């Protein structure tokens, strides 16, 4: 089981709340489960959710806030 300090990750990468963090991890895990070649490090035997958590924790996946103007374009 992976234990992570959620508050530390949110502060370190300026993630506004736990919901956004959970969505980031879920979206990344979904992408990994569809195509394992997208892994950013050699964690081949890990489940996609564990790999996604590690990638976010290590800063390999970044959070970018979209604005309404950017979404409309």
PyMOL Python script that loads the backbone (N, CA, C, O; Angstrom):
from pymol import cmd

cmd.read_pdbstr("""\
ATOM      1  N   UNK A   1       0.841  -1.173   0.000  1.00  0.00           N
ATOM      2  CA  UNK A   1       0.000   0.000   0.000  1.00  0.00           C
ATOM      3  C   UNK A   1       0.892   1.245   0.000  1.00  0.00           C
ATOM      4  O   UNK A   1       1.935   1.275   0.654  1.00  0.00           O
ATOM      5  N   UNK A   2       0.475   2.247  -0.727  1.00  0.00           N
ATOM      6  CA  UNK A   2       1.231   3.491  -0.814  1.00  0.00           C
ATOM      7  C   UNK A   2       0.647   4.503   0.170  1.00  0.00           C
ATOM      8  O   UNK A   2      -0.561   4.740   0.198  1.00  0.00           O
ATOM      9  N   UNK A   3       1.517   5.086   0.962  1.00  0.00           N
ATOM     10  CA  UNK A   3       1.118   6.162   1.870  1.00  0.00           C
ATOM     11  C   UNK A   3       1.763   7.454   1.378  1.00  0.00           C
ATOM     12  O   UNK A   3       2.983   7.525   1.229  1.00  0.00           O
ATOM     13  N   UNK A   4       0.956   8.462   1.130  1.00  0.00           N
ATOM     14  CA  UNK A   4       1.475   9.748   0.661  1.00  0.00           C
ATOM     15  C   UNK A   4       0.907  10.870   1.521  1.00  0.00           C
ATOM     16  O   UNK A   4      -0.197  10.763   2.056  1.00  0.00           O
ATOM     17  N   UNK A   5       1.667  11.929   1.642  1.00  0.00           N
ATOM     18  CA  UNK A   5       1.212  13.108   2.380  1.00  0.00           C
ATOM     19  C   UNK A   5       0.500  14.023   1.383  1.00  0.00           C
ATOM     20  O   UNK A   5       1.135  14.780   0.650  1.00  0.00           O
ATOM     21  N   UNK A   6      -0.809  13.938   1.371  1.00  0.00           N
ATOM     22  CA  UNK A   6      -1.636  14.680   0.414  1.00  0.00           C
ATOM     23  C   UNK A   6      -1.421  16.182   0.552  1.00  0.00           C
ATOM     24  O   UNK A   6      -1.280  16.882  -0.451  1.00  0.00           O
ATOM     25  N   UNK A   7      -1.394  16.677   1.772  1.00  0.00           N
ATOM     26  CA  UNK A   7      -1.215  18.113   1.995  1.00  0.00           C
ATOM     27  C   UNK A   7       0.120  18.596   1.455  1.00  0.00           C
ATOM     28  O   UNK A   7       0.206  19.690   0.895  1.00  0.00           O
ATOM     29  N   UNK A   8       1.158  17.791   1.618  1.00  0.00           N
ATOM     30  CA  UNK A   8       2.481  18.170   1.117  1.00  0.00           C
ATOM     31  C   UNK A   8       2.488  18.233  -0.417  1.00  0.00           C
ATOM     32  O   UNK A   8       3.057  19.159  -0.996  1.00  0.00           O
ATOM     33  N   UNK A   9       1.866  17.267  -1.064  1.00  0.00           N
ATOM     34  CA  UNK A   9       1.802  17.263  -2.532  1.00  0.00           C
ATOM     35  C   UNK A   9       1.025  18.483  -3.017  1.00  0.00           C
ATOM     36  O   UNK A   9       1.427  19.130  -3.984  1.00  0.00           O
ATOM     37  N   UNK A  10      -0.085  18.799  -2.351  1.00  0.00           N
ATOM     38  CA  UNK A  10      -0.896  19.939  -2.764  1.00  0.00           C
ATOM     39  C   UNK A  10      -0.122  21.245  -2.627  1.00  0.00           C
ATOM     40  O   UNK A  10      -0.199  22.104  -3.506  1.00  0.00           O
ATOM     41  N   UNK A  11       0.623  21.404  -1.534  1.00  0.00           N
ATOM     42  CA  UNK A  11       1.433  22.624  -1.346  1.00  0.00           C
ATOM     43  C   UNK A  11       2.576  22.693  -2.352  1.00  0.00           C
ATOM     44  O   UNK A  11       2.812  23.736  -2.961  1.00  0.00           O
ATOM     45  N   UNK A  12       3.277  21.591  -2.523  1.00  0.00           N
ATOM     46  CA  UNK A  12       4.474  21.560  -3.369  1.00  0.00           C
ATOM     47  C   UNK A  12       4.158  21.908  -4.824  1.00  0.00           C
ATOM     48  O   UNK A  12       4.931  22.608  -5.477  1.00  0.00           O
ATOM     49  N   UNK A  13       3.027  21.422  -5.329  1.00  0.00           N
ATOM     50  CA  UNK A  13       2.694  21.614  -6.741  1.00  0.00           C
ATOM     51  C   UNK A  13       1.529  22.573  -6.962  1.00  0.00           C
ATOM     52  O   UNK A  13       0.991  22.644  -8.067  1.00  0.00           O
ATOM     53  N   UNK A  14       1.135  23.309  -5.930  1.00  0.00           N
ATOM     54  CA  UNK A  14       0.064  24.316  -6.014  1.00  0.00           C
ATOM     55  C   UNK A  14      -1.249  23.747  -6.538  1.00  0.00           C
ATOM     56  O   UNK A  14      -1.889  24.340  -7.407  1.00  0.00           O
ATOM     57  N   UNK A  15      -1.636  22.621  -6.018  1.00  0.00           N
ATOM     58  CA  UNK A  15      -2.911  22.007  -6.369  1.00  0.00           C
ATOM     59  C   UNK A  15      -3.947  22.553  -5.387  1.00  0.00           C
ATOM     60  O   UNK A  15      -3.755  22.444  -4.176  1.00  0.00           O
ATOM     61  N   UNK A  16      -5.036  23.136  -5.878  1.00  0.00           N
ATOM     62  CA  UNK A  16      -5.954  23.875  -5.007  1.00  0.00           C
ATOM     63  C   UNK A  16      -6.724  23.046  -3.978  1.00  0.00           C
ATOM     64  O   UNK A  16      -7.010  23.545  -2.890  1.00  0.00           O
ATOM     65  N   UNK A  17      -7.069  21.785  -4.294  1.00  0.00           N
ATOM     66  CA  UNK A  17      -7.828  20.992  -3.331  1.00  0.00           C
ATOM     67  C   UNK A  17      -7.676  19.495  -3.600  1.00  0.00           C
ATOM     68  O   UNK A  17      -7.117  19.090  -4.619  1.00  0.00           O
ATOM     69  N   UNK A  18      -8.176  18.689  -2.682  1.00  0.00           N
ATOM     70  CA  UNK A  18      -8.043  17.232  -2.781  1.00  0.00           C
ATOM     71  C   UNK A  18      -8.816  16.674  -3.970  1.00  0.00           C
ATOM     72  O   UNK A  18      -8.406  15.677  -4.563  1.00  0.00           O
ATOM     73  N   UNK A  19      -9.923  17.304  -4.318  1.00  0.00           N
ATOM     74  CA  UNK A  19     -10.715  16.845  -5.453  1.00  0.00           C
ATOM     75  C   UNK A  19      -9.904  16.921  -6.741  1.00  0.00           C
ATOM     76  O   UNK A  19      -9.907  15.980  -7.534  1.00  0.00           O
ATOM     77  N   UNK A  20      -9.217  18.024  -6.948  1.00  0.00           N
ATOM     78  CA  UNK A  20      -8.401  18.191  -8.152  1.00  0.00           C
ATOM     79  C   UNK A  20      -7.269  17.159  -8.166  1.00  0.00           C
ATOM     80  O   UNK A  20      -6.969  16.576  -9.208  1.00  0.00           O
ATOM     81  N   UNK A  21      -6.651  16.940  -7.021  1.00  0.00           N
ATOM     82  CA  UNK A  21      -5.580  15.937  -6.922  1.00  0.00           C
ATOM     83  C   UNK A  21      -6.114  14.549  -7.266  1.00  0.00           C
ATOM     84  O   UNK A  21      -5.476  13.809  -8.015  1.00  0.00           O
ATOM     85  N   UNK A  22      -7.272  14.195  -6.728  1.00  0.00           N
ATOM     86  CA  UNK A  22      -7.872  12.891  -7.018  1.00  0.00           C
ATOM     87  C   UNK A  22      -8.205  12.754  -8.500  1.00  0.00           C
ATOM     88  O   UNK A  22      -8.017  11.687  -9.085  1.00  0.00           O
ATOM     89  N   UNK A  23      -8.693  13.819  -9.100  1.00  0.00           N
ATOM     90  CA  UNK A  23      -9.013  13.785 -10.533  1.00  0.00           C
ATOM     91  C   UNK A  23      -7.757  13.635 -11.386  1.00  0.00           C
ATOM     92  O   UNK A  23      -7.760  12.916 -12.385  1.00  0.00           O
ATOM     93  N   UNK A  24      -6.674  14.323 -10.985  1.00  0.00           N
ATOM     94  CA  UNK A  24      -5.401  14.190 -11.704  1.00  0.00           C
ATOM     95  C   UNK A  24      -4.923  12.742 -11.678  1.00  0.00           C
ATOM     96  O   UNK A  24      -4.543  12.181 -12.706  1.00  0.00           O
ATOM     97  N   UNK A  25      -4.949  12.150 -10.493  1.00  0.00           N
ATOM     98  CA  UNK A  25      -4.466  10.775 -10.338  1.00  0.00           C
ATOM     99  C   UNK A  25      -5.359   9.803 -11.110  1.00  0.00           C
ATOM    100  O   UNK A  25      -4.858   8.892 -11.769  1.00  0.00           O
ATOM    101  N   UNK A  26      -6.662   9.991 -11.032  1.00  0.00           N
ATOM    102  CA  UNK A  26      -7.592   9.103 -11.738  1.00  0.00           C
ATOM    103  C   UNK A  26      -7.422   9.197 -13.253  1.00  0.00           C
ATOM    104  O   UNK A  26      -7.434   8.185 -13.954  1.00  0.00           O
ATOM    105  N   UNK A  27      -7.264  10.419 -13.744  1.00  0.00           N
ATOM    106  CA  UNK A  27      -7.096  10.616 -15.189  1.00  0.00           C
ATOM    107  C   UNK A  27      -5.797   9.976 -15.673  1.00  0.00           C
ATOM    108  O   UNK A  27      -5.759   9.345 -16.730  1.00  0.00           O
ATOM    109  N   UNK A  28      -4.732  10.147 -14.883  1.00  0.00           N
ATOM    110  CA  UNK A  28      -3.444   9.563 -15.240  1.00  0.00           C
ATOM    111  C   UNK A  28      -3.510   8.034 -15.180  1.00  0.00           C
ATOM    112  O   UNK A  28      -2.977   7.362 -16.063  1.00  0.00           O
ATOM    113  N   UNK A  29      -4.149   7.485 -14.163  1.00  0.00           N
ATOM    114  CA  UNK A  29      -4.278   6.034 -14.031  1.00  0.00           C
ATOM    115  C   UNK A  29      -5.076   5.451 -15.199  1.00  0.00           C
ATOM    116  O   UNK A  29      -4.749   4.379 -15.709  1.00  0.00           O
ATOM    117  N   UNK A  30      -6.113   6.158 -15.614  1.00  0.00           N
ATOM    118  CA  UNK A  30      -6.911   5.707 -16.761  1.00  0.00           C
ATOM    119  C   UNK A  30      -6.069   5.670 -18.027  1.00  0.00           C
ATOM    120  O   UNK A  30      -6.155   4.723 -18.808  1.00  0.00           O
ATOM    121  N   UNK A  31      -5.254   6.704 -18.229  1.00  0.00           N
ATOM    122  CA  UNK A  31      -4.378   6.739 -19.405  1.00  0.00           C
ATOM    123  C   UNK A  31      -3.363   5.592 -19.364  1.00  0.00           C
ATOM    124  O   UNK A  31      -3.065   4.982 -20.391  1.00  0.00           O
ATOM    125  N   UNK A  32      -2.841   5.309 -18.184  1.00  0.00           N
ATOM    126  CA  UNK A  32      -1.879   4.220 -18.044  1.00  0.00           C
ATOM    127  C   UNK A  32      -2.517   2.858 -18.274  1.00  0.00           C
ATOM    128  O   UNK A  32      -1.892   1.970 -18.853  1.00  0.00           O
ATOM    129  N   UNK A  33      -3.747   2.686 -17.830  1.00  0.00           N
ATOM    130  CA  UNK A  33      -4.404   1.394 -18.014  1.00  0.00           C
ATOM    131  C   UNK A  33      -4.740   1.145 -19.482  1.00  0.00           C
ATOM    132  O   UNK A  33      -4.792  -0.004 -19.920  1.00  0.00           O
ATOM    133  N   UNK A  34      -4.964   2.203 -20.234  1.00  0.00           N
ATOM    134  CA  UNK A  34      -5.252   2.068 -21.661  1.00  0.00           C
ATOM    135  C   UNK A  34      -3.990   1.797 -22.471  1.00  0.00           C
ATOM    136  O   UNK A  34      -4.031   1.087 -23.475  1.00  0.00           O
ATOM    137  N   UNK A  35      -2.860   2.369 -22.029  1.00  0.00           N
ATOM    138  CA  UNK A  35      -1.606   2.200 -22.766  1.00  0.00           C
ATOM    139  C   UNK A  35      -0.433   2.242 -21.783  1.00  0.00           C
ATOM    140  O   UNK A  35      -0.005   3.316 -21.361  1.00  0.00           O
ATOM    141  N   UNK A  36       0.074   1.078 -21.429  1.00  0.00           N
ATOM    142  CA  UNK A  36       1.156   0.985 -20.441  1.00  0.00           C
ATOM    143  C   UNK A  36       2.455   1.607 -20.952  1.00  0.00           C
ATOM    144  O   UNK A  36       3.346   1.891 -20.151  1.00  0.00           O
ATOM    145  N   UNK A  37       2.585   1.824 -22.249  1.00  0.00           N
ATOM    146  CA  UNK A  37       3.798   2.427 -22.809  1.00  0.00           C
ATOM    147  C   UNK A  37       3.928   3.902 -22.421  1.00  0.00           C
ATOM    148  O   UNK A  37       4.989   4.495 -22.616  1.00  0.00           O
ATOM    149  N   UNK A  38       2.868   4.501 -21.878  1.00  0.00           N
ATOM    150  CA  UNK A  38       2.898   5.909 -21.484  1.00  0.00           C
ATOM    151  C   UNK A  38       3.578   6.135 -20.143  1.00  0.00           C
ATOM    152  O   UNK A  38       3.692   7.280 -19.705  1.00  0.00           O
ATOM    153  N   UNK A  39       4.034   5.072 -19.474  1.00  0.00           N
ATOM    154  CA  UNK A  39       4.668   5.220 -18.163  1.00  0.00           C
ATOM    155  C   UNK A  39       5.900   6.101 -18.257  1.00  0.00           C
ATOM    156  O   UNK A  39       6.676   6.004 -19.208  1.00  0.00           O
ATOM    157  N   UNK A  40       6.074   6.955 -17.269  1.00  0.00           N
ATOM    158  CA  UNK A  40       7.200   7.883 -17.262  1.00  0.00           C
ATOM    159  C   UNK A  40       8.402   7.333 -16.512  1.00  0.00           C
ATOM    160  O   UNK A  40       9.446   7.983 -16.462  1.00  0.00           O
ATOM    161  N   UNK A  41       8.275   6.151 -15.929  1.00  0.00           N
ATOM    162  CA  UNK A  41       9.394   5.496 -15.270  1.00  0.00           C
ATOM    163  C   UNK A  41       9.144   3.998 -15.307  1.00  0.00           C
ATOM    164  O   UNK A  41       8.050   3.554 -15.655  1.00  0.00           O
ATOM    165  N   UNK A  42      10.146   3.227 -14.952  1.00  0.00           N
ATOM    166  CA  UNK A  42      10.048   1.771 -15.041  1.00  0.00           C
ATOM    167  C   UNK A  42       9.320   1.208 -13.835  1.00  0.00           C
ATOM    168  O   UNK A  42       9.944   0.794 -12.858  1.00  0.00           O
ATOM    169  N   UNK A  43       8.029   1.193 -13.906  1.00  0.00           N
ATOM    170  CA  UNK A  43       7.204   0.611 -12.856  1.00  0.00           C
ATOM    171  C   UNK A  43       6.265  -0.392 -13.487  1.00  0.00           C
ATOM    172  O   UNK A  43       5.080  -0.430 -13.155  1.00  0.00           O
ATOM    173  N   UNK A  44       6.772  -1.194 -14.381  1.00  0.00           N
ATOM    174  CA  UNK A  44       5.989  -2.061 -15.239  1.00  0.00           C
ATOM    175  C   UNK A  44       5.015  -2.994 -14.557  1.00  0.00           C
ATOM    176  O   UNK A  44       3.956  -3.283 -15.115  1.00  0.00           O
ATOM    177  N   UNK A  45       5.336  -3.477 -13.366  1.00  0.00           N
ATOM    178  CA  UNK A  45       4.469  -4.453 -12.719  1.00  0.00           C
ATOM    179  C   UNK A  45       3.465  -3.814 -11.764  1.00  0.00           C
ATOM    180  O   UNK A  45       2.563  -4.493 -11.274  1.00  0.00           O
ATOM    181  N   UNK A  46       3.610  -2.529 -11.497  1.00  0.00           N
ATOM    182  CA  UNK A  46       2.694  -1.842 -10.592  1.00  0.00           C
ATOM    183  C   UNK A  46       1.340  -1.640 -11.260  1.00  0.00           C
ATOM    184  O   UNK A  46       1.236  -1.561 -12.484  1.00  0.00           O
ATOM    185  N   UNK A  47       0.312  -1.558 -10.432  1.00  0.00           N
ATOM    186  CA  UNK A  47      -1.015  -1.245 -10.946  1.00  0.00           C
ATOM    187  C   UNK A  47      -1.015   0.210 -11.399  1.00  0.00           C
ATOM    188  O   UNK A  47      -0.264   1.021 -10.857  1.00  0.00           O
ATOM    189  N   UNK A  48      -1.841   0.556 -12.379  1.00  0.00           N
ATOM    190  CA  UNK A  48      -1.860   1.934 -12.894  1.00  0.00           C
ATOM    191  C   UNK A  48      -2.099   3.002 -11.832  1.00  0.00           C
ATOM    192  O   UNK A  48      -1.530   4.089 -11.923  1.00  0.00           O
ATOM    193  N   UNK A  49      -2.927   2.719 -10.829  1.00  0.00           N
ATOM    194  CA  UNK A  49      -3.207   3.719  -9.804  1.00  0.00           C
ATOM    195  C   UNK A  49      -1.960   4.013  -8.976  1.00  0.00           C
ATOM    196  O   UNK A  49      -1.705   5.168  -8.632  1.00  0.00           O
ATOM    197  N   UNK A  50      -1.182   2.979  -8.652  1.00  0.00           N
ATOM    198  CA  UNK A  50       0.043   3.186  -7.885  1.00  0.00           C
ATOM    199  C   UNK A  50       1.067   3.977  -8.702  1.00  0.00           C
ATOM    200  O   UNK A  50       1.738   4.866  -8.178  1.00  0.00           O
ATOM    201  N   UNK A  51       1.178   3.647  -9.979  1.00  0.00           N
ATOM    202  CA  UNK A  51       2.096   4.368 -10.855  1.00  0.00           C
ATOM    203  C   UNK A  51       1.682   5.828 -10.979  1.00  0.00           C
ATOM    204  O   UNK A  51       2.536   6.714 -10.946  1.00  0.00           O
ATOM    205  N   UNK A  52       0.390   6.093 -11.122  1.00  0.00           N
ATOM    206  CA  UNK A  52      -0.112   7.467 -11.238  1.00  0.00           C
ATOM    207  C   UNK A  52       0.190   8.264  -9.972  1.00  0.00           C
ATOM    208  O   UNK A  52       0.612   9.418 -10.057  1.00  0.00           O
ATOM    209  N   UNK A  53      -0.017   7.670  -8.812  1.00  0.00           N
ATOM    210  CA  UNK A  53       0.278   8.351  -7.547  1.00  0.00           C
ATOM    211  C   UNK A  53       1.753   8.695  -7.456  1.00  0.00           C
ATOM    212  O   UNK A  53       2.115   9.804  -7.065  1.00  0.00           O
ATOM    213  N   UNK A  54       2.607   7.741  -7.818  1.00  0.00           N
ATOM    214  CA  UNK A  54       4.051   7.982  -7.749  1.00  0.00           C
ATOM    215  C   UNK A  54       4.479   9.076  -8.723  1.00  0.00           C
ATOM    216  O   UNK A  54       5.328   9.903  -8.391  1.00  0.00           O
ATOM    217  N   UNK A  55       3.897   9.087  -9.920  1.00  0.00           N
ATOM    218  CA  UNK A  55       4.251  10.112 -10.901  1.00  0.00           C
ATOM    219  C   UNK A  55       3.840  11.501 -10.426  1.00  0.00           C
ATOM    220  O   UNK A  55       4.595  12.459 -10.595  1.00  0.00           O
ATOM    221  N   UNK A  56       2.670  11.622  -9.842  1.00  0.00           N
ATOM    222  CA  UNK A  56       2.224  12.920  -9.322  1.00  0.00           C
ATOM    223  C   UNK A  56       3.092  13.326  -8.142  1.00  0.00           C
ATOM    224  O   UNK A  56       3.527  14.475  -8.058  1.00  0.00           O
ATOM    225  N   UNK A  57       3.347  12.397  -7.231  1.00  0.00           N
ATOM    226  CA  UNK A  57       4.160  12.679  -6.041  1.00  0.00           C
ATOM    227  C   UNK A  57       5.576  13.128  -6.421  1.00  0.00           C
ATOM    228  O   UNK A  57       6.142  14.011  -5.777  1.00  0.00           O
ATOM    229  N   UNK A  58       6.145  12.521  -7.465  1.00  0.00           N
ATOM    230  CA  UNK A  58       7.509  12.847  -7.887  1.00  0.00           C
ATOM    231  C   UNK A  58       7.579  14.036  -8.832  1.00  0.00           C
ATOM    232  O   UNK A  58       8.671  14.430  -9.240  1.00  0.00           O
ATOM    233  N   UNK A  59       6.439  14.616  -9.187  1.00  0.00           N
ATOM    234  CA  UNK A  59       6.428  15.800 -10.037  1.00  0.00           C
ATOM    235  C   UNK A  59       6.571  15.508 -11.513  1.00  0.00           C
ATOM    236  O   UNK A  59       6.886  16.408 -12.292  1.00  0.00           O
ATOM    237  N   UNK A  60       6.347  14.269 -11.913  1.00  0.00           N
ATOM    238  CA  UNK A  60       6.470  13.908 -13.329  1.00  0.00           C
ATOM    239  C   UNK A  60       5.209  14.247 -14.116  1.00  0.00           C
ATOM    240  O   UNK A  60       5.232  14.320 -15.344  1.00  0.00           O
ATOM    241  N   UNK A  61       4.113  14.453 -13.396  1.00  0.00           N
ATOM    242  CA  UNK A  61       2.850  14.887 -13.999  1.00  0.00           C
ATOM    243  C   UNK A  61       2.514  16.233 -13.368  1.00  0.00           C
ATOM    244  O   UNK A  61       2.464  16.346 -12.143  1.00  0.00           O
ATOM    245  N   UNK A  62       2.285  17.241 -14.182  1.00  0.00           N
ATOM    246  CA  UNK A  62       2.070  18.604 -13.695  1.00  0.00           C
ATOM    247  C   UNK A  62       0.598  18.984 -13.735  1.00  0.00           C
ATOM    248  O   UNK A  62      -0.165  18.499 -14.571  1.00  0.00           O
ATOM    249  N   UNK A  63       0.217  19.858 -12.817  1.00  0.00           N
ATOM    250  CA  UNK A  63      -1.128  20.415 -12.768  1.00  0.00           C
ATOM    251  C   UNK A  63      -1.114  21.764 -13.465  1.00  0.00           C
ATOM    252  O   UNK A  63      -0.319  22.637 -13.119  1.00  0.00           O
ATOM    253  N   UNK A  64      -1.993  21.936 -14.446  1.00  0.00           N
ATOM    254  CA  UNK A  64      -2.132  23.212 -15.150  1.00  0.00           C
ATOM    255  C   UNK A  64      -3.601  23.614 -15.073  1.00  0.00           C
ATOM    256  O   UNK A  64      -4.480  22.882 -15.528  1.00  0.00           O
ATOM    257  N   UNK A  65      -3.853  24.774 -14.498  1.00  0.00           N
ATOM    258  CA  UNK A  65      -5.221  25.267 -14.335  1.00  0.00           C
ATOM    259  C   UNK A  65      -5.694  25.858 -15.653  1.00  0.00           C
ATOM    260  O   UNK A  65      -5.031  26.726 -16.220  1.00  0.00           O
ATOM    261  N   UNK A  66      -6.828  25.396 -16.138  1.00  0.00           N
ATOM    262  CA  UNK A  66      -7.401  25.948 -17.353  1.00  0.00           C
ATOM    263  C   UNK A  66      -8.334  27.091 -16.995  1.00  0.00           C
ATOM    264  O   UNK A  66      -9.049  27.042 -15.994  1.00  0.00           O
ATOM    265  N   UNK A  67      -8.315  28.115 -17.825  1.00  0.00           N
ATOM    266  CA  UNK A  67      -9.258  29.214 -17.645  1.00  0.00           C
ATOM    267  C   UNK A  67     -10.403  29.040 -18.641  1.00  0.00           C
ATOM    268  O   UNK A  67     -10.303  28.244 -19.575  1.00  0.00           O
ATOM    269  N   UNK A  68     -11.468  29.770 -18.443  1.00  0.00           N
ATOM    270  CA  UNK A  68     -12.607  29.649 -19.350  1.00  0.00           C
ATOM    271  C   UNK A  68     -12.241  30.084 -20.762  1.00  0.00           C
ATOM    272  O   UNK A  68     -12.744  29.524 -21.735  1.00  0.00           O
ATOM    273  N   UNK A  69     -11.358  31.091 -20.879  1.00  0.00           N
ATOM    274  CA  UNK A  69     -10.923  31.543 -22.206  1.00  0.00           C
ATOM    275  C   UNK A  69     -10.130  30.454 -22.911  1.00  0.00           C
ATOM    276  O   UNK A  69     -10.302  30.250 -24.113  1.00  0.00           O
ATOM    277  N   UNK A  70      -9.269  29.754 -22.190  1.00  0.00           N
ATOM    278  CA  UNK A  70      -8.447  28.690 -22.791  1.00  0.00           C
ATOM    279  C   UNK A  70      -9.332  27.515 -23.226  1.00  0.00           C
ATOM    280  O   UNK A  70      -9.036  26.874 -24.234  1.00  0.00           O
ATOM    281  N   UNK A  71     -10.399  27.224 -22.497  1.00  0.00           N
ATOM    282  CA  UNK A  71     -11.284  26.124 -22.847  1.00  0.00           C
ATOM    283  C   UNK A  71     -12.124  26.454 -24.066  1.00  0.00           C
ATOM    284  O   UNK A  71     -12.459  25.555 -24.837  1.00  0.00           O
ATOM    285  N   UNK A  72     -12.476  27.722 -24.262  1.00  0.00           N
ATOM    286  CA  UNK A  72     -13.309  28.123 -25.388  1.00  0.00           C
ATOM    287  C   UNK A  72     -12.550  28.106 -26.705  1.00  0.00           C
ATOM    288  O   UNK A  72     -13.159  27.986 -27.768  1.00  0.00           O
ATOM    289  N   UNK A  73     -11.235  28.223 -26.650  1.00  0.00           N
ATOM    290  CA  UNK A  73     -10.430  28.277 -27.881  1.00  0.00           C
ATOM    291  C   UNK A  73     -10.296  26.935 -28.528  1.00  0.00           C
ATOM    292  O   UNK A  73      -9.651  26.813 -29.569  1.00  0.00           O
TER     293      UNK A  73
END
""", "prot")
cmd.dss("prot")
cmd.show_as("cartoon", "prot")
cmd.util.cbc("prot")
cmd.orient("prot")
